[in-house]
């Protein structure tokens, strides 16, 4: 006789709000059973097992989070019974724990959609019924069994046989590929590459194979599409695929697919290379050797050729349509569009580059070919956000020497609003997952606060390190004078600016000094592993690192102000070589750059609040607009206000303004 599952009660662990949101984005459904909602918060409904088993679950989206092995098994069986009664609409998510094993036979139709590693952030139910954010004592996994409707939909695809979830012309719309399609290279050509969890194999489009001259081997079999139809493949081919730093030959089947997609990488590829899909971040992690690399180069659906669009439909004016109707023409569907929208659609049909570049940002109009080639060659340098994990150890790290005789500073927490509390939980969770933050037991403790980002784009987390900074021995490394840097570029004609991605986070803090960065939150004590804004010596450390890696080229063709890099040259041929040299150094040192904030081979560029070109330097108009747009003074108070503002812009202004005081 088999043993009954254990009835030992375990502490109630639950996912964070952010993890619940990620599950909703993956499944496309909202939990109807097993959760409790209050003021926008979402948590497990900790109800007696008898109450759960008494509920009718057919046609519902079910959440199961149990406190014992027996309770977990009974709830799963009850849910599977509901799935058999209404398989079209019933779906289940289970939170599994290593300490509560479950019969694998019951889970044969489930797949893992979320993993919380040991020591990851979770919530634990306290005796008073409230939830507290803690570190998980074990690994947790969320297993998902989709309803039949979800499995054959564009969101889930099919998971059996040789399946192509839907990439033929007309099968699916463009929104299907908005999150997991990436720009890369295949057979040495630019390609849109889709990671499709509903496809069991890998595919290359027939048109792309012809354009690139891929050798196709004949093969005799068909695949089943998401609409349950069979389609014959044209053959198989081995395609050399490049995605950022990932380079591998991949066996693909050749068949007709949607115009927007060149390559589909399915379950066989993702299993072999242990892929981790982050739908919320719009990125994917692929195993290379013993490590995972992050791919963050989203592709945009490309425009169809004008001839193909014409074959699909006709665009008529209102007068043309009326004339056809009067003559007895049969009209099945007429779509009326405003003139502005119609014009914009025609503009999108103008000839454009058919494939997006290998970078997150779109290629600017008129960008030089050599720039595109360089961006492709150094694609692994351009990553935003940063790859998950810690940066490499560098010759110059960051240390925090403190004056002897001072006790570790420890300050009370600042009060946070409910919105700030949720934002703090979200950012701490992200930092922990990215590996740049860790739980602390340090005697140091700084409070946190939030400041609004520019243009109302959210809240920026700030740690108040003033008490720590007051006892830190100052690093007197000189930060370059901006006017000296601008003098160095005089006479140059071509300019490229590079902005490092979260520059400070690319520098490690020495292990012995990490406890000094500890900060306090309502749900725990944490410390940084990487450099963070607010530390008194952070700019000096970063400038020292930049000076070290570029020491041979500083002021010859590159200047660096903390994390802002400017490359300058007198000729375009020189500039090509200079840009390659700088990117090669960044690649060697494993520094990453934000493509969208960088500009290449311009004859006029903005740098450190100035506009620089071959004719000289002038202030950025945005920086002096407050002076130029100042209203005409109407009284003594207005005159004094304007003089106080202007004194920093004009040499010897104290002497000049005497007449205004008379």
C-alpha positions as CSV (number, residue, x, y, z in Angstrom):
1,X,0.0,0.0,0.0
2,X,1.2,3.5,-0.9
3,X,1.8,6.0,1.9
4,X,-0.6,8.9,2.4
5,X,0.9,12.4,1.8
6,X,2.2,14.1,4.8
7,X,-0.1,16.3,6.9
8,X,2.8,18.3,8.5
9,X,1.9,22.0,8.3
10,X,4.5,24.2,6.6
11,X,4.8,28.0,7.0
12,X,2.5,29.8,4.5
13,X,4.7,31.3,1.8
14,X,3.3,33.4,-1.0
15,X,4.6,35.2,-4.1
16,X,5.2,38.9,-4.2
17,X,2.7,41.2,-6.0
18,X,5.2,41.7,-8.8
19,X,5.4,37.9,-9.3
20,X,1.6,37.6,-9.4
21,X,1.6,40.3,-12.1
22,X,4.2,38.4,-14.2
23,X,2.1,35.3,-14.0
24,X,-0.9,37.2,-15.2
25,X,1.1,38.6,-18.2
26,X,2.2,35.1,-19.1
27,X,-1.1,33.3,-18.8
28,X,-3.3,36.2,-19.9
29,X,-5.8,35.4,-17.2
30,X,-6.9,36.7,-13.8
31,X,-7.2,34.3,-10.9
32,X,-10.8,33.6,-9.8
33,X,-10.3,30.9,-7.2
34,X,-7.7,30.7,-4.4
35,X,-6.7,34.3,-4.1
36,X,-7.8,37.2,-1.9
37,X,-7.9,40.8,-3.1
38,X,-7.8,43.9,-0.9
39,X,-7.1,47.5,-2.0
40,X,-5.4,46.3,-5.1
41,X,-3.2,43.8,-3.2
42,X,-3.2,40.2,-4.3
43,X,-2.4,37.2,-2.0
44,X,-3.3,33.6,-1.4
45,X,-6.6,33.0,0.2
46,X,-5.7,30.9,3.2
47,X,-8.9,29.1,3.6
48,X,-9.6,25.6,5.1
49,X,-9.1,22.7,2.8
50,X,-12.8,21.7,3.1
51,X,-13.9,25.1,1.8
52,X,-11.7,24.8,-1.2
53,X,-12.8,21.3,-2.0
54,X,-16.5,22.4,-1.7
55,X,-16.2,25.0,-4.5
56,X,-17.2,24.4,-8.1
57,X,-14.1,25.1,-10.2
58,X,-15.3,24.4,-13.7
59,X,-14.5,27.1,-16.2
60,X,-12.3,29.1,-13.7
61,X,-8.7,30.2,-13.5
62,X,-7.5,28.5,-10.3
63,X,-4.6,29.3,-7.9
64,X,-3.3,26.5,-5.5
65,X,-1.0,27.3,-2.6
66,X,-1.3,24.7,0.1
67,X,0.2,24.2,3.6
68,X,0.8,20.5,3.5
69,X,1.5,17.6,1.1
70,X,-2.0,16.1,1.7
71,X,-3.7,19.4,1.2
72,X,-1.7,20.1,-2.0
73,X,-2.6,16.6,-3.5
74,X,-6.3,16.9,-2.7
75,X,-6.6,20.4,-4.2
76,X,-4.7,19.4,-7.3
77,X,-7.0,16.3,-7.8
78,X,-10.1,18.5,-7.3
79,X,-8.8,21.0,-9.9
80,X,-8.0,18.2,-12.4
81,X,-11.5,16.9,-12.0
82,X,-12.8,20.4,-12.9
83,X,-10.4,20.4,-15.9
84,X,-11.9,17.1,-17.1
85,X,-15.5,18.4,-16.8
86,X,-14.7,21.7,-18.6
87,X,-11.4,21.4,-20.4
88,X,-12.1,24.3,-22.7
89,X,-12.1,27.0,-20.0
90,X,-10.5,25.6,-16.8
91,X,-6.9,26.4,-16.1
92,X,-4.7,25.9,-13.0
93,X,-1.5,27.4,-11.5
94,X,0.2,25.6,-8.6
95,X,2.9,27.0,-6.2
96,X,5.2,24.0,-5.5
97,X,7.9,23.7,-2.9
98,X,10.8,21.3,-2.5
99,X,9.7,20.5,1.0
100,X,6.2,19.4,-0.3
101,X,6.8,16.8,-3.2
102,X,3.8,15.9,-5.3
103,X,3.0,12.9,-7.5
104,X,4.5,13.7,-10.9
105,X,1.8,11.8,-12.7
106,X,-0.7,14.5,-11.8
107,X,1.6,17.2,-13.3
108,X,2.2,15.7,-16.8
109,X,0.2,18.5,-18.5
110,X,1.8,21.3,-16.4
111,X,4.8,23.4,-17.4
112,X,6.9,25.7,-15.2
113,X,6.3,29.4,-15.9
114,X,8.1,31.0,-12.9
115,X,10.9,30.0,-10.5
116,X,11.7,31.8,-7.2
117,X,15.3,30.7,-6.2
118,X,16.3,29.9,-2.7
119,X,16.7,33.2,-0.7
120,X,14.6,35.0,-3.3
121,X,12.0,37.4,-2.1
122,X,8.6,36.0,-1.0
123,X,5.9,36.8,1.4
124,X,5.2,34.9,4.6
125,X,1.9,34.9,6.5
126,X,2.2,36.0,10.2
127,X,0.1,34.9,13.1
128,X,-2.0,38.1,12.9
129,X,-2.9,37.3,9.3
130,X,-0.7,39.9,7.7
131,X,2.1,39.3,5.2
132,X,5.8,40.1,5.6
133,X,8.4,40.0,2.9
134,X,11.1,37.5,3.7
135,X,13.9,35.4,2.0
136,X,12.6,32.1,0.8
137,X,14.1,29.1,2.7
138,X,13.7,26.9,-0.4
139,X,13.1,27.0,-4.2
140,X,9.5,27.7,-5.3
141,X,8.1,27.0,-8.7
142,X,4.8,28.0,-10.4
143,X,3.4,25.2,-12.6
144,X,0.7,26.1,-15.2
145,X,-1.9,23.9,-16.9
146,X,-3.6,25.9,-19.6
147,X,-7.1,25.4,-20.7
148,X,-7.7,24.0,-24.2
149,X,-8.8,27.4,-25.4
150,X,-5.5,28.9,-24.2
151,X,-3.4,26.1,-25.6
152,X,-4.6,26.7,-29.2
153,X,-4.8,30.5,-28.9
154,X,-2.1,32.8,-30.2
155,X,-0.8,33.3,-26.6
156,X,-0.2,29.7,-25.7
157,X,0.1,27.7,-29.0
158,X,0.1,23.9,-29.0
159,X,2.6,21.8,-27.0
160,X,2.5,18.4,-28.7
161,X,3.9,16.9,-31.9
162,X,5.9,18.9,-34.4
163,X,4.0,22.2,-33.8
164,X,4.4,25.6,-35.3
165,X,2.3,27.8,-33.1
166,X,1.4,30.2,-35.8
167,X,3.8,32.0,-38.1
168,X,2.3,31.5,-41.5
169,X,0.9,34.4,-43.5
170,X,-2.5,35.4,-42.1
171,X,-2.4,33.1,-39.1
172,X,-1.6,35.7,-36.5
173,X,-1.4,39.4,-36.1
174,X,1.7,41.5,-35.3
175,X,0.9,41.7,-31.6
176,X,1.8,38.0,-31.3
177,X,5.4,38.9,-31.6
178,X,5.7,42.1,-29.6
179,X,7.6,40.7,-26.6
180,X,9.7,37.7,-27.7
181,X,10.9,38.7,-31.2
182,X,14.5,39.9,-31.3
183,X,16.8,41.4,-33.9
184,X,19.8,39.2,-34.7
185,X,21.7,37.6,-37.6
186,X,21.1,34.3,-39.4
187,X,23.3,33.1,-42.2
188,X,25.3,36.4,-42.0
189,X,22.1,38.4,-42.7
190,X,20.0,40.5,-40.4
191,X,17.0,38.6,-39.2
192,X,13.9,38.8,-37.0
193,X,14.1,35.9,-34.6
194,X,11.0,34.8,-32.6
195,X,11.2,32.6,-29.4
196,X,8.0,30.7,-29.5
197,X,7.0,28.5,-26.5
198,X,4.2,27.0,-28.6
199,X,6.6,25.6,-31.3
200,X,8.2,22.3,-30.6
201,X,10.9,22.7,-33.3
202,X,12.9,25.4,-35.0
203,X,11.9,27.0,-38.4
204,X,13.2,29.3,-41.0
205,X,11.0,31.1,-43.6
206,X,11.2,29.9,-47.2
207,X,11.7,33.5,-48.5
208,X,14.6,34.2,-46.0
209,X,16.3,30.9,-47.0
210,X,16.1,31.9,-50.7
211,X,17.3,35.4,-50.1
212,X,20.4,34.3,-48.1
213,X,21.2,31.2,-50.2
214,X,20.8,28.8,-47.3
215,X,21.3,25.2,-48.5
216,X,18.0,23.2,-48.0
217,X,18.0,19.5,-47.7
218,X,14.8,17.6,-48.7
219,X,12.7,16.0,-46.0
220,X,9.2,14.5,-46.0
221,X,7.0,15.4,-43.1
222,X,4.4,17.9,-42.1
223,X,3.7,20.1,-39.0
224,X,0.5,21.0,-37.2
225,X,-0.4,24.6,-36.9
226,X,-2.1,26.4,-34.0
227,X,-5.4,26.3,-36.0
228,X,-5.1,22.5,-36.1
229,X,-4.3,22.4,-39.8
230,X,-1.3,20.4,-41.3
231,X,1.3,22.1,-43.5
232,X,4.1,20.5,-45.5
233,X,7.6,21.7,-44.9
234,X,9.9,22.5,-47.8
235,X,13.0,20.9,-46.2
236,X,15.5,21.3,-43.5
237,X,18.6,23.4,-43.1
238,X,21.4,24.2,-40.7
239,X,21.4,28.0,-40.0
240,X,24.2,29.8,-38.2
241,X,22.4,32.1,-35.7
242,X,23.8,35.1,-33.9
243,X,22.0,36.8,-31.0
244,X,24.3,39.2,-29.2
245,X,27.2,37.2,-27.9
246,X,25.4,33.9,-28.7
247,X,26.7,32.1,-31.9
248,X,25.5,28.6,-32.8
249,X,24.5,26.5,-35.8
250,X,20.8,25.5,-35.4
251,X,18.9,22.9,-37.4
252,X,15.6,24.4,-38.7
253,X,12.7,23.2,-40.9
254,X,11.9,25.4,-43.9
255,X,8.4,26.6,-44.5
256,X,6.3,29.7,-45.4
257,X,5.8,32.0,-42.4
258,X,4.5,35.5,-41.6
259,X,6.3,38.3,-43.4
260,X,7.6,39.7,-40.0
261,X,9.4,36.5,-38.9
262,X,12.6,35.0,-40.4
263,X,13.5,32.4,-37.7
264,X,11.4,30.7,-35.1
265,X,13.3,29.1,-32.2
266,X,11.0,26.6,-30.4
267,X,11.0,24.2,-27.5
268,X,13.9,22.0,-28.8
269,X,16.2,25.1,-28.9
270,X,15.0,26.5,-25.6
271,X,15.4,23.2,-23.8
272,X,18.9,22.6,-25.2
273,X,20.2,26.0,-24.2
274,X,18.2,26.3,-20.9
275,X,16.4,29.5,-22.1
276,X,14.6,31.7,-19.5
277,X,12.0,34.1,-20.9
278,X,11.3,37.4,-19.1
279,X,8.0,38.6,-20.5
280,X,7.8,41.6,-18.2
281,X,11.3,42.8,-19.1
282,X,11.0,41.8,-22.7
283,X,14.3,39.9,-22.7
284,X,15.6,36.3,-22.7
285,X,18.5,34.5,-21.1
286,X,20.3,31.9,-23.1
287,X,22.9,29.5,-21.7
288,X,26.4,29.9,-23.1
289,X,29.0,27.6,-21.5
290,X,28.5,27.7,-17.8
291,X,26.8,31.1,-17.7
292,X,23.6,32.7,-19.1
293,X,23.8,35.7,-21.4
294,X,20.9,38.2,-21.6
295,X,19.5,39.1,-25.0
296,X,17.7,42.5,-25.0
297,X,17.5,43.5,-28.7
298,X,13.8,43.6,-29.5
299,X,12.8,43.7,-33.1
300,X,10.0,45.8,-34.5
301,X,7.5,44.3,-37.0
302,X,8.7,45.4,-40.4
303,X,6.5,47.0,-43.1
304,X,5.2,44.9,-45.9
305,X,6.4,45.7,-49.5
306,X,4.0,48.1,-51.2
307,X,3.1,45.4,-53.8
308,X,2.1,42.9,-51.1
309,X,-0.1,45.5,-49.4
310,X,-1.8,46.3,-52.7
311,X,-2.7,42.6,-53.2
312,X,-4.4,42.5,-49.8
313,X,-6.8,45.4,-50.1
314,X,-7.7,48.5,-52.0
315,X,-7.8,52.1,-50.6
316,X,-10.7,54.2,-52.0
317,X,-11.7,57.8,-51.4
318,X,-15.3,58.4,-50.2
319,X,-16.3,59.8,-53.7
320,X,-14.9,56.7,-55.4
321,X,-16.8,54.4,-53.0
322,X,-20.1,56.3,-53.6
323,X,-19.6,56.1,-57.3
324,X,-19.1,52.3,-57.2
325,X,-22.2,51.8,-55.1
326,X,-24.3,53.9,-57.4
327,X,-23.1,51.6,-60.3
328,X,-24.3,48.5,-58.4
329,X,-21.0,47.2,-57.1
330,X,-21.3,44.8,-54.2
331,X,-19.5,46.1,-51.1
332,X,-18.7,43.5,-48.4
333,X,-16.8,45.7,-46.0
334,X,-15.9,49.4,-46.1
335,X,-13.6,50.9,-43.5
336,X,-13.5,54.6,-43.2
337,X,-10.3,56.3,-42.0
338,X,-9.5,59.9,-41.2
339,X,-7.2,61.6,-43.7
340,X,-4.3,61.9,-41.3
341,X,-4.4,58.2,-40.4
342,X,-4.5,57.3,-44.1
343,X,-1.5,59.6,-44.9
344,X,0.5,58.0,-42.1
345,X,-0.3,54.5,-43.4
346,X,0.9,55.5,-46.9
347,X,4.1,57.0,-45.4
348,X,4.8,53.6,-43.7
349,X,4.7,52.0,-47.1
350,X,7.7,54.0,-48.4
351,X,10.7,51.8,-49.1
352,X,12.6,51.2,-45.8
353,X,15.2,48.8,-44.5
354,X,13.4,45.4,-44.3
355,X,15.0,44.3,-41.0
356,X,15.8,46.3,-37.9
357,X,19.4,46.5,-36.7
358,X,20.8,44.4,-33.9
359,X,20.3,47.2,-31.4
360,X,17.4,48.1,-29.2
361,X,17.0,51.5,-30.8
362,X,15.9,51.9,-34.4
363,X,18.5,52.9,-37.0
364,X,18.3,56.7,-37.5
365,X,17.5,57.8,-41.1
366,X,20.7,58.4,-43.1
367,X,22.9,56.5,-40.7
368,X,26.2,55.7,-42.4
369,X,26.8,52.1,-43.5
370,X,30.0,51.8,-41.6
371,X,28.2,52.8,-38.4
372,X,25.7,50.0,-38.9
373,X,28.5,47.5,-39.5
374,X,30.3,48.7,-36.3
375,X,27.1,48.4,-34.3
376,X,26.6,44.9,-35.5
377,X,30.2,43.9,-34.9
378,X,30.1,45.1,-31.3
379,X,26.4,44.2,-30.6
380,X,27.3,42.5,-27.3
381,X,28.6,45.9,-26.0
382,X,25.1,47.5,-26.3
383,X,22.9,46.1,-23.5
384,X,20.2,47.9,-21.6
385,X,19.3,46.7,-19.0
386,X,22.5,45.2,-17.8
387,X,23.0,41.4,-17.9
388,X,21.9,39.7,-14.7
389,X,24.7,39.1,-12.3
390,X,27.8,41.0,-11.0
391,X,30.3,42.9,-13.1
392,X,33.9,41.4,-13.3
393,X,36.5,42.3,-10.8
394,X,38.6,45.3,-12.0
395,X,42.0,46.5,-11.1
396,X,40.3,49.6,-9.5
397,X,37.3,48.7,-7.3
398,X,35.4,50.9,-4.9
399,X,36.4,50.9,-1.2
400,X,34.9,53.0,1.6
401,X,37.6,53.9,4.1
402,X,36.2,55.5,7.3
403,X,37.8,57.7,9.9
404,X,38.9,55.7,13.0
405,X,37.0,56.1,16.2
406,X,33.5,56.6,14.8
407,X,30.7,54.1,15.5
408,X,28.8,52.8,12.5
409,X,26.1,55.4,11.6
410,X,22.6,54.2,11.9
411,X,19.5,56.3,11.2
412,X,15.8,55.9,11.6
413,X,13.7,55.0,8.5
414,X,11.8,57.8,6.8
415,X,8.0,57.4,6.5
416,X,6.9,56.1,3.1
417,X,3.6,56.5,1.4
418,X,1.7,53.4,0.2
419,X,2.9,54.2,-3.4
420,X,6.5,54.5,-2.3
421,X,6.3,51.3,-0.3
422,X,5.1,49.3,-3.3
423,X,7.8,51.0,-5.5
424,X,10.5,50.1,-2.8
425,X,9.4,46.5,-2.8
426,X,9.4,46.4,-6.6
427,X,12.9,47.9,-6.9
428,X,14.5,45.8,-4.1
429,X,13.0,42.7,-5.6
430,X,14.5,43.6,-9.0
431,X,18.0,44.4,-7.5
432,X,17.9,41.0,-5.6
433,X,17.0,39.1,-8.8
434,X,19.7,41.0,-10.7
435,X,22.3,39.9,-8.1
436,X,23.5,43.5,-7.2
437,X,21.9,43.5,-3.8
438,X,22.0,41.1,-0.8
439,X,20.5,40.7,2.6
440,X,22.6,42.4,5.3
441,X,23.3,42.0,9.0
442,X,25.4,45.1,9.1
443,X,25.5,47.5,12.1
444,X,25.3,50.3,9.5
445,X,21.9,51.5,8.3
446,X,20.9,54.4,6.1
447,X,17.3,55.4,5.4
448,X,15.8,55.5,1.9
449,X,13.6,58.1,0.2
450,X,12.2,58.7,-3.3
451,X,12.4,61.6,-5.7
452,X,10.3,62.0,-8.8
453,X,12.1,61.2,-12.1
454,X,12.1,64.0,-14.8
455,X,8.9,64.4,-16.8
456,X,7.0,62.4,-14.3
457,X,8.4,59.0,-15.5
458,X,8.2,57.4,-12.0
459,X,10.1,57.4,-8.7
460,X,13.9,57.2,-8.2
461,X,15.2,55.3,-5.2
462,X,17.7,57.3,-3.2
463,X,19.7,56.1,-0.2
464,X,20.6,58.9,2.3
465,X,24.3,58.2,2.9
466,X,25.0,61.6,4.4
467,X,25.9,60.1,7.8
468,X,28.3,57.6,6.2
469,X,29.8,60.2,3.9
470,X,30.6,62.5,6.9
471,X,33.0,59.9,8.3
472,X,34.4,58.6,4.9
473,X,38.0,59.5,4.1
474,X,37.7,61.5,0.9
475,X,39.3,60.4,-2.4
476,X,40.7,63.5,-3.9
477,X,41.0,62.1,-7.5
478,X,40.4,65.1,-9.8
479,X,37.2,65.1,-11.8
480,X,38.1,66.8,-15.2
481,X,37.1,70.4,-15.8
482,X,34.4,70.6,-18.4
483,X,36.1,73.5,-20.1
484,X,39.3,71.6,-20.4
485,X,37.5,68.6,-22.0
486,X,35.8,71.0,-24.5
487,X,39.1,72.6,-25.4
488,X,40.5,69.1,-26.2
489,X,37.9,68.5,-29.0
490,X,38.5,71.9,-30.7
491,X,39.0,71.6,-34.4
492,X,37.4,68.2,-34.7
493,X,34.6,67.5,-37.3
494,X,33.2,64.1,-36.4
495,X,31.8,63.2,-33.0
496,X,30.4,60.1,-31.2
497,X,29.0,60.0,-27.7
498,X,28.5,56.9,-25.6
499,X,26.4,56.6,-22.5
500,X,27.3,53.7,-20.2
501,X,24.3,51.6,-19.0
502,X,23.8,52.2,-15.3
503,X,27.5,53.1,-15.2
504,X,27.9,52.9,-11.4
505,X,26.4,49.4,-11.3
506,X,29.3,48.2,-13.5
507,X,31.8,48.7,-10.7
508,X,32.1,46.2,-7.7
509,X,32.3,47.4,-4.1
510,X,35.0,45.5,-2.2
511,X,33.5,42.7,-0.1
512,X,34.8,44.1,3.2
513,X,33.1,47.5,2.6
514,X,29.7,46.2,1.3
515,X,28.2,46.2,4.9
516,X,28.8,50.0,5.0
517,X,26.3,50.5,2.2
518,X,23.5,48.8,4.2
519,X,20.1,50.5,4.1
520,X,16.9,49.9,6.1
521,X,13.4,49.1,4.7
522,X,10.2,48.0,6.4
523,X,10.8,44.5,5.1
524,X,14.5,43.9,5.7
525,X,18.1,45.1,5.8
526,X,20.0,45.1,2.6
527,X,23.5,46.1,1.2
528,X,24.8,46.7,-2.3
529,X,27.5,44.7,-4.1
530,X,28.0,47.3,-6.7
531,X,28.6,51.0,-6.7
532,X,25.6,53.2,-6.0
533,X,24.8,56.9,-6.4
534,X,25.1,58.9,-3.2
535,X,28.4,57.6,-1.9
536,X,30.9,60.4,-1.6
537,X,33.8,58.8,-3.5
538,X,31.6,57.2,-6.2
539,X,32.4,59.8,-9.0
540,X,36.2,59.7,-8.1
541,X,36.2,55.9,-8.3
542,X,34.4,55.8,-11.6
543,X,36.6,58.5,-13.2
544,X,39.7,56.6,-12.0
545,X,38.5,53.4,-13.8
546,X,37.7,55.3,-17.0
547,X,41.1,57.1,-16.9
548,X,42.8,53.7,-16.4
549,X,41.3,51.9,-19.3
550,X,41.6,54.8,-21.8
551,X,44.9,56.2,-20.5
552,X,46.6,55.8,-23.9
553,X,43.9,57.7,-25.8
554,X,42.7,60.4,-23.4
555,X,42.6,63.8,-25.1
556,X,44.0,62.3,-28.3
557,X,40.6,61.2,-29.6
558,X,38.5,60.5,-26.5
559,X,37.5,62.4,-23.4
560,X,35.6,61.0,-20.5
561,X,33.5,62.8,-17.8
562,X,32.5,60.1,-15.3
563,X,30.2,57.9,-17.5
564,X,29.9,60.2,-20.5
565,X,32.3,59.3,-23.3
566,X,33.0,61.5,-26.3
567,X,35.1,60.3,-29.3
568,X,36.3,63.1,-31.7
569,X,38.2,63.0,-35.0
570,X,39.2,65.4,-37.8
571,X,38.3,63.0,-40.7
572,X,35.7,60.3,-41.1
573,X,38.4,57.7,-41.8
574,X,40.1,58.5,-38.5
575,X,36.7,58.4,-36.8
576,X,35.9,54.9,-37.9
577,X,39.1,53.7,-36.4
578,X,38.7,55.7,-33.2
579,X,35.2,54.4,-32.6
580,X,36.3,50.8,-33.2
581,X,39.2,51.3,-30.7
582,X,37.0,52.6,-28.0
583,X,34.3,49.9,-28.4
584,X,37.0,47.2,-28.5
585,X,38.3,48.5,-25.1
586,X,34.8,48.5,-23.7
587,X,34.2,45.0,-24.9
588,X,37.5,43.8,-23.5
589,X,36.8,45.4,-20.1
590,X,33.1,44.2,-20.2
591,X,31.5,47.6,-20.0
592,X,28.1,48.0,-21.5
593,X,26.6,51.0,-23.4
594,X,23.0,52.2,-23.8
595,X,22.4,52.3,-27.6
596,X,19.3,54.6,-27.4
597,X,21.4,57.3,-25.5
598,X,24.4,57.1,-27.8
599,X,25.0,59.0,-31.0
600,X,27.4,58.1,-33.8
601,X,29.5,60.0,-36.4
602,X,27.7,63.3,-36.1
603,X,29.1,66.7,-37.2
604,X,27.4,68.4,-34.3
605,X,26.7,66.9,-30.9
606,X,25.5,67.9,-27.4
607,X,28.0,67.1,-24.7
608,X,28.0,68.2,-21.0
609,X,25.5,71.1,-21.6
610,X,27.2,72.4,-24.7
611,X,26.8,72.1,-28.5
612,X,30.1,71.1,-30.2
613,X,30.9,71.2,-33.9
614,X,33.8,72.0,-36.2
615,X,33.1,75.7,-35.9
616,X,33.5,75.8,-32.1
617,X,31.4,75.5,-28.9
618,X,28.3,77.2,-27.8
619,X,25.9,76.6,-24.8
620,X,23.0,74.2,-25.2
621,X,20.0,76.4,-26.0
622,X,18.0,74.4,-23.3
623,X,20.5,75.5,-20.7
624,X,20.2,79.2,-21.3
625,X,16.5,79.3,-22.2
626,X,15.6,80.5,-18.7
627,X,17.7,83.6,-19.2
628,X,16.5,84.2,-22.8
629,X,12.8,83.8,-21.9
630,X,13.0,85.9,-18.7
631,X,10.2,88.5,-18.7
632,X,11.0,92.2,-18.9
633,X,11.5,93.4,-15.3
634,X,8.6,95.6,-14.1
635,X,9.9,96.7,-10.7
636,X,12.9,96.7,-8.4
637,X,12.2,93.1,-7.1
638,X,12.2,91.8,-10.7
639,X,15.5,93.6,-11.6
640,X,17.2,92.1,-8.5
641,X,15.9,88.6,-9.4
642,X,17.2,88.8,-12.9
643,X,20.6,90.1,-11.7
644,X,20.9,87.3,-9.3
645,X,20.3,84.8,-12.1
646,X,22.7,86.4,-14.6
647,X,25.7,86.8,-12.3
648,X,27.0,83.3,-13.0
649,X,27.0,83.8,-16.8
650,X,29.0,87.1,-17.3
651,X,32.5,87.8,-16.2
652,X,32.9,90.8,-13.8
653,X,29.2,91.2,-13.7
654,X,29.3,92.7,-10.2
655,X,31.0,95.8,-11.8
656,X,28.7,96.0,-14.8
657,X,25.5,95.8,-12.7
658,X,26.4,98.8,-10.5
659,X,24.4,101.1,-12.8
660,X,21.3,99.0,-12.4
661,X,21.5,99.5,-8.6
662,X,21.6,103.3,-8.9
